[in-house]
Amino acid sequence: LQRAERLVRVSRVHVDGCVFVGDASLAFVRRMLQLGGKVRVPTTLNAISVDLRRWQDFGVPRTLGDPASELARSYVKLGASEVYTCAPYLLQGQAPMLGEHVGWGESNAVVYANSILGARTQKVADFLDACIAICGRAPEAGVHLGAARQPS
């Protein structure tokens, strides 16, 4: 995966794949739950597709509201925190330290973690983010490696 020779332990994950983009989103997390999946490291969730409490009040059709709500609840069942944000570095105690390996999927958070905080994370793809949360390890590739962190 990503031509990595090994995996690196991560201290936390931020799942971007919790946005409902179609049936595959829900099928994936349902399967992880069927297999007994649980996150092994602290895991936060990106902003989701609907307001969980009021999507019906806003006129969101059930064809989006129901599966989007189930998707968010399913990630919480996997053990993710029931906090939905695109800025996990602003949450109390969630900002990684210099050199800390994390698995984050949200684009702005990845840039902030690598550039401002000096943490190490690839832009983790949907579904891979949940897999990293479940196993607590990410491919040791890209900016997880010191040589790849040099400016060009």
C-alpha positions as CSV (number, residue, x, y, z in Angstrom):
1,L,0.0,0.0,0.0
2,Q,1.5,3.3,-1.1
3,R,4.7,1.3,-1.7
4,A,5.3,1.2,2.0
5,E,7.6,-1.5,3.3
6,R,6.1,-1.4,6.8
7,L,3.4,0.3,8.9
8,V,3.9,3.0,11.4
9,R,1.9,3.3,14.7
10,V,-0.4,6.3,14.8
11,S,-1.6,8.0,17.9
12,R,-5.0,9.2,16.6
13,V,-7.1,9.3,13.5
14,H,-9.5,11.8,11.9
15,V,-12.0,10.0,9.6
16,D,-13.0,12.0,6.5
17,G,-15.0,9.0,5.0
18,C,-18.0,9.6,7.3
19,V,-19.6,11.8,4.6
20,F,-22.4,9.9,2.8
21,V,-21.5,9.8,-0.9
22,G,-23.4,6.7,-1.8
23,D,-24.2,3.1,-0.9
24,A,-20.6,2.1,-0.8
25,S,-20.0,4.4,2.2
26,L,-22.6,2.6,4.3
27,A,-21.8,-0.9,3.0
28,F,-18.2,-0.4,4.1
29,V,-18.8,0.7,7.7
30,R,-21.6,-1.9,8.0
31,R,-19.1,-4.6,7.0
32,M,-16.5,-3.3,9.5
33,L,-19.2,-3.6,12.3
34,Q,-20.2,-7.1,11.2
35,L,-16.6,-8.2,11.4
36,G,-16.4,-6.7,15.0
37,G,-14.3,-3.7,14.1
38,K,-13.4,-1.2,16.8
39,V,-11.0,1.7,16.6
40,R,-7.8,1.2,18.5
41,V,-6.7,4.8,18.8
42,P,-8.7,8.0,19.6
43,T,-10.7,8.8,16.5
44,T,-12.6,11.9,15.5
45,L,-15.0,12.4,12.7
46,N,-15.2,15.0,10.0
47,A,-18.3,17.1,9.4
48,I,-21.1,14.8,8.1
49,S,-23.7,15.1,5.4
50,V,-26.7,16.2,7.6
51,D,-27.6,17.7,10.9
52,L,-28.3,14.6,12.9
53,R,-31.0,16.2,15.0
54,R,-32.8,18.4,12.5
55,W,-32.2,17.2,9.0
56,Q,-36.0,16.5,8.6
57,D,-36.8,20.1,9.7
58,F,-34.5,21.4,6.9
59,G,-36.4,19.4,4.3
60,V,-33.6,16.9,3.6
61,P,-35.0,14.0,1.7
62,R,-35.1,10.6,3.6
63,T,-33.0,9.1,0.8
64,L,-30.1,11.2,2.0
65,G,-31.0,11.8,5.7
66,D,-31.6,8.2,6.7
67,P,-28.4,6.7,5.3
68,A,-26.2,9.7,6.2
69,S,-27.5,9.5,9.8
70,E,-26.9,5.7,9.9
71,L,-23.4,6.2,8.6
72,A,-22.5,8.7,11.3
73,R,-24.0,6.5,14.0
74,S,-22.1,3.5,12.6
75,Y,-18.7,5.2,13.0
76,V,-19.6,6.1,16.6
77,K,-20.4,2.4,17.1
78,L,-16.9,1.6,15.8
79,G,-15.7,3.7,18.7
80,A,-15.1,7.2,17.1
81,S,-16.0,10.2,19.2
82,E,-19.3,11.7,18.4
83,V,-17.8,15.1,17.5
84,Y,-18.1,16.3,13.9
85,T,-15.5,18.8,12.8
86,C,-13.2,19.6,9.9
87,A,-10.6,21.1,12.3
88,P,-9.7,18.3,14.8
89,Y,-6.6,20.2,15.8
90,L,-8.9,22.8,17.6
91,L,-10.4,20.1,19.9
92,Q,-9.1,20.1,23.4
93,G,-6.2,17.6,23.6
94,Q,-6.4,16.6,19.9
95,A,-3.6,18.6,18.4
96,P,-0.7,16.3,17.6
97,M,2.8,17.1,18.7
98,L,6.0,17.7,16.6
99,G,6.9,14.4,14.9
100,E,3.8,12.6,16.1
101,H,2.4,10.1,13.5
102,V,-1.4,10.5,12.9
103,G,-3.9,9.3,10.3
104,W,-5.9,12.3,9.2
105,G,-8.2,12.5,6.1
106,E,-9.5,16.1,6.0
107,S,-7.4,18.2,3.6
108,N,-7.1,21.3,5.7
109,A,-6.2,19.3,8.8
110,V,-3.5,17.4,7.0
111,V,-1.9,20.6,5.8
112,Y,-2.2,22.1,9.3
113,A,-0.8,19.0,11.0
114,N,2.2,18.7,8.7
115,S,3.0,22.4,8.2
116,I,2.1,24.1,11.5
117,L,2.3,21.4,14.1
118,G,5.1,19.4,12.6
119,A,3.1,16.1,12.9
120,R,3.2,13.5,10.2
121,T,0.2,12.4,8.2
122,Q,-0.6,11.6,4.6
123,K,-3.9,12.8,3.1
124,V,-5.6,9.5,4.0
125,A,-8.2,8.3,1.6
126,D,-11.8,7.5,2.5
127,F,-12.1,3.9,3.9
128,L,-8.3,3.8,4.5
129,D,-8.9,6.3,7.3
130,A,-11.2,3.8,9.1
131,C,-8.8,0.9,8.5
132,I,-6.0,3.0,10.1
133,A,-8.3,3.7,13.0
134,I,-9.1,0.1,13.4
135,C,-5.5,-1.2,13.3
136,G,-3.8,1.9,14.8
137,R,-1.2,1.8,12.0
138,A,-0.7,3.7,8.7
139,P,1.5,2.9,5.7
140,E,5.0,4.3,6.4
141,A,5.2,6.3,3.2
142,G,5.2,9.9,2.0
143,V,5.5,12.5,4.7
144,H,5.6,9.8,7.4
145,L,9.3,9.5,6.2
146,G,11.8,12.2,7.0
147,A,13.2,12.3,3.5
148,A,9.8,13.1,2.1
149,R,9.4,16.2,4.3
150,Q,12.1,18.3,2.6
151,P,10.8,21.3,0.7
152,S,11.4,21.4,-3.0
